[in-house]
């Protein structure tokens, strides 16, 4: 692997690890909020004193608001870090264009990940030695993968926790 690609891959690996760490922290925090919310709901259902009931309801509403603020802020951080990761992926694919087609392993992997969401004509351009793919082509390739995996995690999993 040429030095430039090794350098790019190292940075991508670091940012991917950081992105996954942010996701894990977010899921852990939201799990704690879920447990606390469940506890408060059970206390509300068991409580007979209006004063205690009011106290637990205020706590539950406060926890819900705080949880939504935390998830919204983490979602922003995760989206920004995801854009950083995509930047390094773009750079790797562009750098691989200088290699012979058989050595473009990351590009092959991204084509495989796109699972036919791009036309064969579009994906074949990445493997033609004399063809110079544009940044738009690279964004299309990365976007096909992004829509499938990261979109589901960032949108549906995080919304489901709210």
MODELLER restraints for C-alpha pairs under 7 A, 6 or more apart:
rsr = mdl.restraints
at = mdl.atoms
rsr.add(forms.Gaussian(group=physical.xy_distance, feature=features.Distance(at['CA:5:A'], at['CA:92:A']), mean=6.33, stdev=0.5))
rsr.add(forms.Gaussian(group=physical.xy_distance, feature=features.Distance(at['CA:5:A'], at['CA:95:A']), mean=6.79, stdev=0.5))
rsr.add(forms.Gaussian(group=physical.xy_distance, feature=features.Distance(at['CA:8:A'], at['CA:88:A']), mean=6.53, stdev=0.5))
rsr.add(forms.Gaussian(group=physical.xy_distance, feature=features.Distance(at['CA:8:A'], at['CA:92:A']), mean=6.19, stdev=0.5))
rsr.add(forms.Gaussian(group=physical.xy_distance, feature=features.Distance(at['CA:12:A'], at['CA:85:A']), mean=6.10, stdev=0.5))
rsr.add(forms.Gaussian(group=physical.xy_distance, feature=features.Distance(at['CA:12:A'], at['CA:88:A']), mean=5.59, stdev=0.5))
rsr.add(forms.Gaussian(group=physical.xy_distance, feature=features.Distance(at['CA:12:A'], at['CA:89:A']), mean=6.92, stdev=0.5))
rsr.add(forms.Gaussian(group=physical.xy_distance, feature=features.Distance(at['CA:15:A'], at['CA:85:A']), mean=5.97, stdev=0.5))
rsr.add(forms.Gaussian(group=physical.xy_distance, feature=features.Distance(at['CA:16:A'], at['CA:85:A']), mean=6.31, stdev=0.5))
rsr.add(forms.Gaussian(group=physical.xy_distance, feature=features.Distance(at['CA:19:A'], at['CA:78:A']), mean=6.42, stdev=0.5))
rsr.add(forms.Gaussian(group=physical.xy_distance, feature=features.Distance(at['CA:19:A'], at['CA:81:A']), mean=6.00, stdev=0.5))
rsr.add(forms.Gaussian(group=physical.xy_distance, feature=features.Distance(at['CA:19:A'], at['CA:82:A']), mean=6.84, stdev=0.5))
rsr.add(forms.Gaussian(group=physical.xy_distance, feature=features.Distance(at['CA:22:A'], at['CA:78:A']), mean=6.64, stdev=0.5))
rsr.add(forms.Gaussian(group=physical.xy_distance, feature=features.Distance(at['CA:26:A'], at['CA:74:A']), mean=6.53, stdev=0.5))
rsr.add(forms.Gaussian(group=physical.xy_distance, feature=features.Distance(at['CA:30:A'], at['CA:67:A']), mean=6.97, stdev=0.5))
rsr.add(forms.Gaussian(group=physical.xy_distance, feature=features.Distance(at['CA:30:A'], at['CA:161:A']), mean=6.83, stdev=0.5))
rsr.add(forms.Gaussian(group=physical.xy_distance, feature=features.Distance(at['CA:33:A'], at['CA:67:A']), mean=6.58, stdev=0.5))
rsr.add(forms.Gaussian(group=physical.xy_distance, feature=features.Distance(at['CA:37:A'], at['CA:60:A']), mean=6.22, stdev=0.5))
rsr.add(forms.Gaussian(group=physical.xy_distance, feature=features.Distance(at['CA:40:A'], at['CA:56:A']), mean=6.24, stdev=0.5))
rsr.add(forms.Gaussian(group=physical.xy_distance, feature=features.Distance(at['CA:40:A'], at['CA:60:A']), mean=6.21, stdev=0.5))
rsr.add(forms.Gaussian(group=physical.xy_distance, feature=features.Distance(at['CA:44:A'], at['CA:53:A']), mean=5.64, stdev=0.5))
rsr.add(forms.Gaussian(group=physical.xy_distance, feature=features.Distance(at['CA:44:A'], at['CA:56:A']), mean=6.18, stdev=0.5))
rsr.add(forms.Gaussian(group=physical.xy_distance, feature=features.Distance(at['CA:44:A'], at['CA:57:A']), mean=6.99, stdev=0.5))
rsr.add(forms.Gaussian(group=physical.xy_distance, feature=features.Distance(at['CA:47:A'], at['CA:53:A']), mean=5.88, stdev=0.5))
rsr.add(forms.Gaussian(group=physical.xy_distance, feature=features.Distance(at['CA:68:A'], at['CA:162:A']), mean=6.41, stdev=0.5))
rsr.add(forms.Gaussian(group=physical.xy_distance, feature=features.Distance(at['CA:75:A'], at['CA:154:A']), mean=6.98, stdev=0.5))
rsr.add(forms.Gaussian(group=physical.xy_distance, feature=features.Distance(at['CA:90:A'], at['CA:138:A']), mean=6.29, stdev=0.5))
rsr.add(forms.Gaussian(group=physical.xy_distance, feature=features.Distance(at['CA:93:A'], at['CA:106:A']), mean=6.91, stdev=0.5))
rsr.add(forms.Gaussian(group=physical.xy_distance, feature=features.Distance(at['CA:93:A'], at['CA:107:A']), mean=5.82, stdev=0.5))
rsr.add(forms.Gaussian(group=physical.xy_distance, feature=features.Distance(at['CA:96:A'], at['CA:104:A']), mean=5.56, stdev=0.5))
rsr.add(forms.Gaussian(group=physical.xy_distance, feature=features.Distance(at['CA:100:A'], at['CA:129:A']), mean=6.41, stdev=0.5))
rsr.add(forms.Gaussian(group=physical.xy_distance, feature=features.Distance(at['CA:101:A'], at['CA:127:A']), mean=5.10, stdev=0.5))
rsr.add(forms.Gaussian(group=physical.xy_distance, feature=features.Distance(at['CA:101:A'], at['CA:128:A']), mean=6.62, stdev=0.5))
rsr.add(forms.Gaussian(group=physical.xy_distance, feature=features.Distance(at['CA:101:A'], at['CA:129:A']), mean=6.12, stdev=0.5))
rsr.add(forms.Gaussian(group=physical.xy_distance, feature=features.Distance(at['CA:110:A'], at['CA:141:A']), mean=6.97, stdev=0.5))
rsr.add(forms.Gaussian(group=physical.xy_distance, feature=features.Distance(at['CA:111:A'], at['CA:123:A']), mean=6.41, stdev=0.5))
rsr.add(forms.Gaussian(group=physical.xy_distance, feature=features.Distance(at['CA:111:A'], at['CA:141:A']), mean=6.94, stdev=0.5))
rsr.add(forms.Gaussian(group=physical.xy_distance, feature=features.Distance(at['CA:113:A'], at['CA:145:A']), mean=5.90, stdev=0.5))
rsr.add(forms.Gaussian(group=physical.xy_distance, feature=features.Distance(at['CA:114:A'], at['CA:141:A']), mean=6.80, stdev=0.5))
rsr.add(forms.Gaussian(group=physical.xy_distance, feature=features.Distance(at['CA:114:A'], at['CA:144:A']), mean=5.20, stdev=0.5))
rsr.add(forms.Gaussian(group=physical.xy_distance, feature=features.Distance(at['CA:114:A'], at['CA:145:A']), mean=4.95, stdev=0.5))
rsr.add(forms.Gaussian(group=physical.xy_distance, feature=features.Distance(at['CA:117:A'], at['CA:144:A']), mean=6.06, stdev=0.5))
rsr.add(forms.Gaussian(group=physical.xy_distance, feature=features.Distance(at['CA:125:A'], at['CA:131:A']), mean=6.35, stdev=0.5))
rsr.add(forms.Gaussian(group=physical.xy_distance, feature=features.Distance(at['CA:125:A'], at['CA:133:A']), mean=6.77, stdev=0.5))
rsr.add(forms.Gaussian(group=physical.xy_distance, feature=features.Distance(at['CA:126:A'], at['CA:133:A']), mean=6.44, stdev=0.5))
